[in-house]
Amino acid sequence: MADSPTTPAAPIEVWVTGIGLATSLGDSLDAHWDALNAGRVNVDETGFAPYVVHPLAPVSFDTQIPKKGDQRQMEAWQRIGTYAAGLALDSAGIKGNADILSRTDMIVAAGGGERDLKVDAGILNAEAHGTEPPGFLNERLMNDLRPTLFLAQLSNLLAGNISIVHGVTGSSRTFMGEEAAGFDAARIALARIASGQSDIALVGAAHNGERKDLLLLYEFADFNLKNKHTPVWARDAENGFALGSAGAFLVLESKAHAQARGAKPYARLRNVVADQSRRKSPGQITETLTALWSKLGVRPGQTAIISGATGAQPATSEEKAFLAEHRDIAVRSTGTSFGHALETQFPLGIGLAALALSRGAIYPANDSSGFEIEKTDAPTQIVVIGTGHWRGEGMALVEAVMT
């Protein structure tokens, strides 16, 4: 007789037990909550003029990266990320716990390293004169760049630095791919814990928005917001994103693992879904977001949305069209308050959603266009939406935990 089919085990409940944020608004959860409720925005409209940038708020890296030698060998984005990761470990109560850290998986979303601006400028200026012989570019790159500079540009060095500084020595994965890397980092971490392959994971990303090389890169495609900061939903005429410096890390763990060590949750991460629409004709992004929403499992109840909309077109208009189908739900834009931090935007949104649910409220609207509505009832679930400026769409469902 054939064996009777077995019922698949229910997914393991996954809690957010640690949140580490280092952004233009500060580096503590209280500082972020206070700033969001006050509608404060930290923006630099002159230092990189005509481009608008959200600079990192002053932080003391020594508190999370005590060795100066470690700090010196990191680029700015790695320091930001390692710092935010330490904050998340502190928040979860596992900082310095060698036993737990040795079993903690790490899933990081990261871009490439920073350029040597002096070398790049010299090469571009020489090439512009058009008098250099063939092979000039290769010769300059070989002679002007230190081998260690190439190593510092490796995307997986953020995870390496976190491991060295904080002792996180479980498995490690690094995803590249701008906003979509953030979607997949959260999605894979959730899937591993929900299936029982992992008990606890450190998940997140970091971005240094105060980089002239990035501003040049995005200016080639006319993505940069120029001259004056405006809320994301009010950028119909002056579209574009303002780069933001930010690190956002989360500690995710199974409910059982958290309860065994007496940890309290900020929220539950229930689902993460992602896709990549073809974006060949108008409306395809809206269609993809609608399909993702149907797969997310949003339940009837008090719902809010935290959107990572960039302000760049046409992606933001198509996301706005999707959100218009849910006008009864309060929406908050991270791009208005924090700028756009590429890989970091989605983990940042999840962290803010978990923080808001733990505080029993969604923070006030910060939008001059009237698109964001106020909400006084405590949300029981928050949907985090990410729409990549160029490609990729993702959603996460974060729920309140009644303990």
C-alpha positions as CSV (number, residue, x, y, z in Angstrom):
1,M,0.0,0.0,0.0
2,A,1.3,3.4,-0.9
3,D,2.1,5.8,1.9
4,S,-0.6,8.3,2.5
5,P,0.3,11.8,1.6
6,T,1.6,14.0,4.5
7,T,0.3,17.4,5.2
8,P,3.0,20.1,4.7
9,A,4.1,21.7,7.9
10,A,2.8,25.2,8.4
11,P,5.4,28.0,7.8
12,I,7.3,29.0,10.9
13,E,6.4,32.4,12.3
14,V,9.2,34.9,11.7
15,W,9.7,37.9,14.0
16,V,11.6,41.1,13.6
17,T,13.5,41.3,16.9
18,G,16.2,43.8,16.0
19,I,16.2,47.1,14.0
20,G,19.3,49.1,13.2
21,L,18.9,52.4,11.3
22,A,21.6,55.0,10.5
23,T,20.1,57.6,8.2
24,S,19.9,61.3,7.6
25,L,17.5,61.5,10.5
26,G,19.7,59.9,13.1
27,D,20.9,56.6,14.4
28,S,18.4,55.6,17.2
29,L,14.9,54.3,16.9
30,D,13.6,57.1,19.2
31,A,15.4,59.8,17.0
32,H,13.8,58.4,13.9
33,W,10.3,58.2,15.5
34,D,10.6,61.7,16.8
35,A,11.8,63.1,13.5
36,L,9.1,61.3,11.5
37,N,6.4,62.5,13.8
38,A,7.8,66.1,13.5
39,G,8.1,65.9,9.7
40,R,11.8,66.7,9.8
41,V,13.9,66.3,6.7
42,N,17.6,66.6,6.6
43,V,18.6,67.6,3.1
44,D,21.6,69.3,1.4
45,E,20.7,71.4,-1.6
46,T,24.1,73.2,-1.9
47,G,27.0,70.8,-1.2
48,F,26.4,68.8,-4.4
49,A,24.4,71.5,-6.3
50,P,22.4,71.4,-8.4
51,Y,21.7,67.9,-7.0
52,V,19.8,67.3,-3.8
53,V,21.2,64.8,-1.3
54,H,20.1,63.5,2.1
55,P,23.4,63.3,4.1
56,L,24.1,60.9,6.9
57,A,23.3,62.4,10.3
58,P,26.4,62.8,12.6
59,V,27.2,59.5,14.2
60,S,30.0,58.1,16.3
61,F,31.3,55.1,14.4
62,D,33.6,54.3,17.4
63,T,30.6,53.0,19.3
64,Q,30.0,50.1,16.9
65,I,33.4,49.9,15.1
66,P,35.8,50.5,18.0
67,K,39.1,49.8,16.1
68,K,40.3,52.7,14.1
69,G,42.1,50.4,11.8
70,D,38.9,48.6,10.9
71,Q,37.3,52.0,10.1
72,R,40.2,53.1,7.9
73,Q,40.1,50.1,5.6
74,M,36.3,50.5,5.0
75,E,34.7,52.8,2.5
76,A,31.9,55.1,3.7
77,W,29.1,52.8,2.7
78,Q,30.8,49.9,4.5
79,R,31.2,51.9,7.7
80,I,27.5,53.0,7.5
81,G,26.4,49.3,7.1
82,T,28.7,47.9,9.7
83,Y,27.5,50.6,12.1
84,A,23.8,49.9,11.4
85,A,24.3,46.1,11.7
86,G,25.8,46.7,15.2
87,L,22.7,48.7,16.1
88,A,20.5,45.9,15.0
89,L,22.4,43.3,17.0
90,D,22.2,45.6,20.0
91,S,18.4,46.1,19.5
92,A,17.9,42.3,19.3
93,G,20.0,41.8,22.5
94,I,22.5,39.4,20.8
95,K,25.5,41.8,20.5
96,G,28.5,39.9,21.8
97,N,26.7,36.6,22.2
98,A,29.2,34.3,20.5
99,D,26.9,31.3,20.6
100,I,24.0,32.9,18.8
101,L,26.2,35.0,16.5
102,S,28.0,31.8,15.3
103,R,24.6,30.5,14.1
104,T,23.3,33.8,12.7
105,D,23.0,33.9,8.9
106,M,23.8,37.1,7.1
107,I,22.0,38.3,4.0
108,V,23.2,41.6,2.6
109,A,22.1,43.7,-0.4
110,A,25.1,45.8,-1.7
111,G,26.3,47.8,-4.6
112,G,29.8,48.2,-5.9
113,G,32.5,50.2,-4.2
114,E,33.4,53.8,-4.6
115,R,35.5,55.3,-7.4
116,D,38.8,57.1,-7.1
117,L,37.6,60.5,-8.3
118,K,41.0,62.0,-8.9
119,V,42.0,59.1,-11.2
120,D,38.7,59.2,-13.0
121,A,38.8,62.9,-13.5
122,G,42.3,62.8,-14.8
123,I,41.4,60.1,-17.3
124,L,38.3,61.8,-18.5
125,N,40.1,65.1,-18.9
126,A,42.9,63.5,-20.9
127,E,40.5,61.6,-23.1
128,A,38.5,64.8,-23.7
129,H,41.5,66.4,-25.4
130,G,41.7,63.4,-27.8
131,T,45.5,63.4,-28.1
132,E,46.3,60.3,-26.1
133,P,47.7,57.2,-27.8
134,P,45.8,53.8,-28.0
135,G,46.1,51.9,-24.7
136,F,46.1,55.1,-22.6
137,L,43.0,54.0,-20.6
138,N,44.4,50.6,-19.7
139,E,47.8,52.0,-18.8
140,R,46.3,54.6,-16.5
141,L,44.0,52.1,-14.8
142,M,46.9,49.7,-14.2
143,N,49.3,52.3,-12.9
144,D,47.1,54.8,-11.0
145,L,44.8,52.5,-9.0
146,R,46.2,50.5,-6.0
147,P,45.3,46.8,-6.1
148,T,43.7,47.2,-2.6
149,L,41.3,49.7,-4.2
150,F,39.9,47.0,-6.4
151,L,39.5,44.8,-3.3
152,A,37.7,47.6,-1.4
153,Q,35.1,47.7,-4.2
154,L,33.9,44.2,-3.7
155,S,30.3,44.1,-2.8
156,N,30.6,41.2,-0.3
157,L,33.1,43.2,1.8
158,L,30.2,44.7,3.8
159,A,29.3,41.2,5.0
160,G,33.0,40.5,5.6
161,N,33.4,43.6,7.7
162,I,30.3,42.9,9.7
163,S,31.6,39.4,10.4
164,I,35.0,40.7,11.5
165,V,33.7,43.5,13.7
166,H,30.6,41.9,15.2
167,G,31.5,38.2,15.0
168,V,28.5,37.2,12.9
169,T,29.9,33.9,11.5
170,G,26.9,31.9,10.2
171,S,26.3,31.5,6.5
172,S,26.7,34.6,4.3
173,R,25.0,35.8,1.1
174,T,25.3,39.1,-0.8
175,F,22.9,40.2,-3.5
176,M,23.6,42.8,-6.0
177,G,21.0,44.5,-8.2
178,E,20.0,47.9,-6.8
179,E,16.5,48.0,-5.3
180,A,15.7,44.4,-6.3
181,A,18.7,43.2,-4.2
182,G,16.9,44.5,-1.1
183,F,13.7,42.7,-2.1
184,D,15.6,39.4,-2.5
185,A,17.7,39.7,0.7
186,A,14.5,40.0,2.8
187,R,12.6,37.4,0.7
188,I,15.4,34.7,1.0
189,A,15.9,35.4,4.7
190,L,12.2,35.0,5.4
191,A,12.0,31.8,3.3
192,R,15.0,30.2,5.1
193,I,13.6,30.8,8.6
194,A,10.0,30.0,7.7
195,S,11.1,26.6,6.2
196,G,13.3,25.7,9.2
197,Q,16.6,26.1,7.4
198,S,17.7,28.9,9.7
199,D,16.7,30.1,13.1
200,I,18.0,33.7,13.0
201,A,19.4,36.0,10.4
202,L,20.9,39.5,10.1
203,V,19.5,41.2,6.9
204,G,20.1,44.6,5.5
205,A,22.0,47.0,3.3
206,A,23.9,50.2,3.2
207,H,24.3,53.1,0.8
208,N,26.5,56.2,0.7
209,G,24.5,58.8,-1.3
210,E,27.1,61.5,-0.9
211,R,29.1,60.4,-3.9
212,K,29.9,62.5,-6.9
213,D,30.5,59.4,-9.0
214,L,27.0,58.1,-8.4
215,L,25.5,61.5,-9.1
216,L,27.3,61.6,-12.4
217,L,26.2,58.0,-13.2
218,Y,22.5,58.8,-12.5
219,E,22.7,62.1,-14.3
220,F,23.4,60.3,-17.5
221,A,19.9,59.0,-17.3
222,D,18.4,62.2,-15.9
223,F,17.4,60.4,-12.6
224,N,18.7,63.1,-10.2
225,L,16.4,65.5,-8.4
226,K,17.8,69.0,-8.9
227,N,17.8,72.4,-7.1
228,K,15.1,72.0,-4.5
229,H,13.8,69.2,-2.3
230,T,10.1,68.4,-2.7
231,P,7.9,65.5,-1.4
232,V,8.1,62.4,-3.7
233,W,4.4,62.7,-4.7
234,A,4.8,66.4,-5.7
235,R,7.6,65.7,-8.2
236,D,5.4,65.5,-11.3
237,A,7.3,68.3,-13.0
238,E,10.7,68.1,-11.4
239,N,10.9,64.4,-11.3
240,G,13.9,62.4,-10.0
241,F,15.3,61.0,-6.8
242,A,17.5,62.6,-4.1
243,L,20.2,60.1,-3.2
244,G,20.3,59.3,0.6
245,S,22.9,57.9,2.8
246,A,21.5,55.1,4.9
247,G,22.1,51.8,6.6
248,A,19.3,49.5,7.6
249,F,19.6,46.1,9.2
250,L,17.1,43.8,10.7
251,V,17.4,40.7,13.0
252,L,14.8,38.2,11.9
253,E,14.3,35.0,13.8
254,S,11.8,32.2,14.4
255,K,9.2,32.8,17.1
256,A,10.4,29.7,18.9
257,H,14.0,30.9,18.9
258,A,13.1,34.3,20.1
259,Q,10.9,33.0,22.9
260,A,13.6,30.6,24.0
261,R,15.9,33.5,24.7
262,G,13.2,35.8,26.0
263,A,13.3,38.2,23.1
264,K,10.3,40.5,22.4
265,P,9.3,41.2,18.8
266,Y,8.8,44.5,17.1
267,A,6.6,42.9,14.5
268,R,6.1,39.8,12.4
269,L,7.4,39.5,8.8
270,R,4.6,37.5,7.2
271,N,5.4,37.6,3.5
272,V,7.8,39.0,0.9
273,V,7.0,38.8,-2.8
274,A,9.0,40.2,-5.8
275,D,8.8,40.3,-9.6
276,Q,10.3,42.2,-12.5
277,S,7.9,43.6,-15.1
278,R,9.1,44.0,-18.6
279,R,8.5,47.8,-18.6
280,K,8.1,47.8,-22.3
281,S,4.8,49.6,-22.4
282,P,2.8,51.9,-20.0
283,G,0.9,50.3,-17.3
284,Q,3.1,47.2,-16.8
285,I,4.5,48.3,-13.5
286,T,1.0,49.0,-12.2
287,E,-0.2,45.5,-13.4
288,T,2.8,43.8,-11.6
289,L,2.1,45.7,-8.4
290,T,-1.5,44.6,-8.5
291,A,-0.5,41.0,-9.0
292,L,2.0,41.2,-6.1
293,W,-0.7,42.6,-3.8
294,S,-3.0,39.7,-4.6
295,K,-0.2,37.2,-3.6
296,L,0.8,39.1,-0.4
297,G,-2.0,37.9,1.8
298,V,-3.2,41.3,3.1
299,R,-6.0,40.6,5.6
300,P,-9.0,42.7,6.4
301,G,-8.1,45.2,9.1
302,Q,-6.3,48.4,9.9
303,T,-3.7,48.7,7.1
304,A,-1.1,51.2,6.1
305,I,1.5,51.4,3.3
306,I,5.1,52.5,3.4
307,S,6.3,53.1,-0.1
308,G,9.9,53.3,-1.3
309,A,8.8,55.3,-4.4
310,T,11.8,57.1,-5.8
311,G,10.3,60.1,-7.6
312,A,11.8,59.0,-10.9
313,Q,9.5,58.6,-13.9
314,P,7.7,56.7,-15.2
315,A,8.0,54.2,-12.3
316,T,6.7,56.6,-9.7
317,S,3.6,57.5,-11.7
318,E,2.8,53.9,-12.3
319,E,3.2,53.1,-8.6
320,K,1.0,56.1,-7.8
321,A,-1.7,54.7,-10.2
322,F,-1.6,51.4,-8.2
323,L,-1.8,53.2,-4.9
324,A,-4.8,55.2,-6.2
325,E,-6.7,51.9,-6.3
326,H,-6.3,51.8,-2.5
327,R,-7.0,55.4,-1.6
328,D,-8.6,54.4,1.8
329,I,-5.2,53.2,3.0
330,A,-2.7,55.7,4.5
331,V,0.6,55.9,2.5
332,R,3.9,57.1,3.6
333,S,6.9,57.7,1.3
334,T,10.4,56.9,2.6
335,G,11.9,58.9,-0.3
336,T,10.5,62.2,1.0
337,S,12.0,61.7,4.5
338,F,15.2,59.8,3.7
339,G,16.0,60.3,0.0
340,H,16.6,57.2,-2.1
341,A,19.1,54.7,-0.9
342,L,18.8,52.1,-3.6
343,E,19.5,48.6,-2.1
344,T,18.7,50.0,1.4
345,Q,15.3,51.4,0.6
346,F,13.3,48.1,1.1
347,P,15.0,47.0,4.4
348,L,14.6,50.6,5.6
349,G,10.8,50.3,4.8
350,I,10.5,47.0,6.7
351,G,12.3,48.5,9.7
352,L,10.1,51.5,9.8
353,A,7.0,49.3,9.4
354,A,8.1,47.2,12.4
355,L,8.9,50.3,14.4
356,A,5.5,51.8,13.7
357,L,3.6,48.6,14.6
358,S,5.6,48.4,17.8
359,R,4.6,52.0,18.7
360,G,1.0,51.4,17.8
361,A,0.7,54.1,15.2
362,I,1.7,55.2,11.7
363,Y,3.6,58.5,11.7
364,P,2.0,61.6,10.2
365,A,1.9,62.5,6.5
366,N,4.8,64.6,5.2
367,D,3.4,65.5,1.7
368,S,2.3,68.8,0.3
369,S,0.4,67.2,-2.6
370,G,-2.3,65.8,-0.5
371,F,-1.8,62.2,-1.7
372,E,-0.9,61.0,1.8
373,I,-3.9,60.8,4.1
374,E,-3.9,60.9,7.9
375,K,-4.7,57.8,10.0
376,T,-5.5,57.8,13.7
377,D,-6.3,54.1,14.2
378,A,-3.4,51.8,15.2
379,P,-2.5,49.7,12.2
380,T,-2.4,46.0,12.6
381,Q,-0.5,45.4,9.3
382,I,1.7,47.5,7.1
383,V,2.6,46.8,3.5
384,V,6.1,47.8,2.3
385,I,6.3,48.5,-1.4
386,G,9.4,48.9,-3.5
387,T,9.4,49.9,-7.1
388,G,12.9,50.1,-8.6
389,H,13.8,53.3,-10.5
390,W,14.9,51.1,-13.4
391,R,13.6,47.6,-12.8
392,G,12.2,45.3,-10.1
393,E,9.1,45.4,-7.9
394,G,8.6,44.0,-4.4
395,M,6.3,44.0,-1.4
396,A,6.5,42.9,2.2
397,L,3.7,42.3,4.7
398,V,4.6,43.2,8.2
399,E,2.1,42.5,11.0
400,A,1.7,43.5,14.6
401,V,2.4,40.8,17.2
402,M,0.1,40.5,20.2
403,T,2.2,39.2,23.1
